[in-house]
Amino acid sequence: MTEQKCKAEESKVCCCVDVGTIIDNEDCGVQFEQVYATEQQAEEALQYLTEKARQAESDPATIKSAVTKVDNGYLLKADFEFSCQAESMIFQLSTR
């Protein structure tokens, strides 16, 4: 029988990962950047993302955003900071 190689936080029996090693509350932010053809499309995308963030938050998320003109359209940059990592994961999954 060969021994399974597992990471330090995994069980040697099944190589199962403890949830605490994945969700450790160190990454509560989401950065978003995308270029849109028009400023209106960029603003609509920001509104959509903001609604998704509000649905995922338990405490108010901090949202910083900017839409700037670039050579090939309008660049939307948005930073979302949630109170916990689970909320940021829920937000990311809801936008896919």
N, C-alpha and C positions, 0 to 999 in steps of 0.2 A: 504494500500500500504506500503510495506517495503522499507526502505531506503537502497540503495546500498552502500556498504563500498568500498571506493576507496582510493588509495594512495594519498599523498599530491599533486602530480603533475598531477593527473588525473582529468578529467571533471566529475562532479557529475551526469551529465545527462546520459552519456553512458559508463563511465569508459574507455574512450579513453586516451591513453598515449601521451603526448607531445613528439615529436621526440627528442627535446633537453634533455629530461631526459634519453634517451637511448644513443644518440650520443653526448657526452659531451666533446670529445677530450681529455679525461684523460687517455684513454687506446689506445695508438698508436703503441704498440709493440706486437709482436707475438713470442712466444718461441716454438721451435720444437725440439723434441727428439725422435729418433727411432733407433733400432738396425737392421742392415742388415747382411745378411749372408757373403757378400764379401765387400771389400773396394770399388770395382768398382760400386756395387749397391748403396752404400752410396754416392759416388761422383755423380752418375747419378741422384739420388734423390735431392741432393743439386743443381745440375744444373737445374732440373725441377722447384724446389721451387724458385730459383733465377730468372728464366724466368717469373714465375707468379708474383713475387714481382715487377719486372721491368714493367710488363703490368699494374699493379695496381697503381704505383707511379705517382705523378705529379712532385714532387721534388725527387731527388735521395734518396732512402731508404738506411739506414745504415744496412749492413748485416755482422754479425760476425758469423763465423762457425768453427767447428772443427770435424774431423773424428778421432776417437781413437779406438784402438783395445781393445776389452773386451772379457770376457770368451766365450761368445756365438756368437761372430761376430764382427761387427764394429758399434760403436755408432756414429750417426750423431747428433750433437747439433748445432742448428742455431737460432740466434736471429735476428729478422727483426724489425727495427724501422722506422715507416712511419711518414710523416709530419702531418697526421691527422688520426683520428679514422676511418673515412669512408674508407680510403685506406686499413687499416688493415682488416676491415670487408670484403671488396671486395677480398683481397688476400685470406683470410680464406675460403670464399665461393668458390673461383675459384679452390681451391685444394681439394675440396670434391668430 
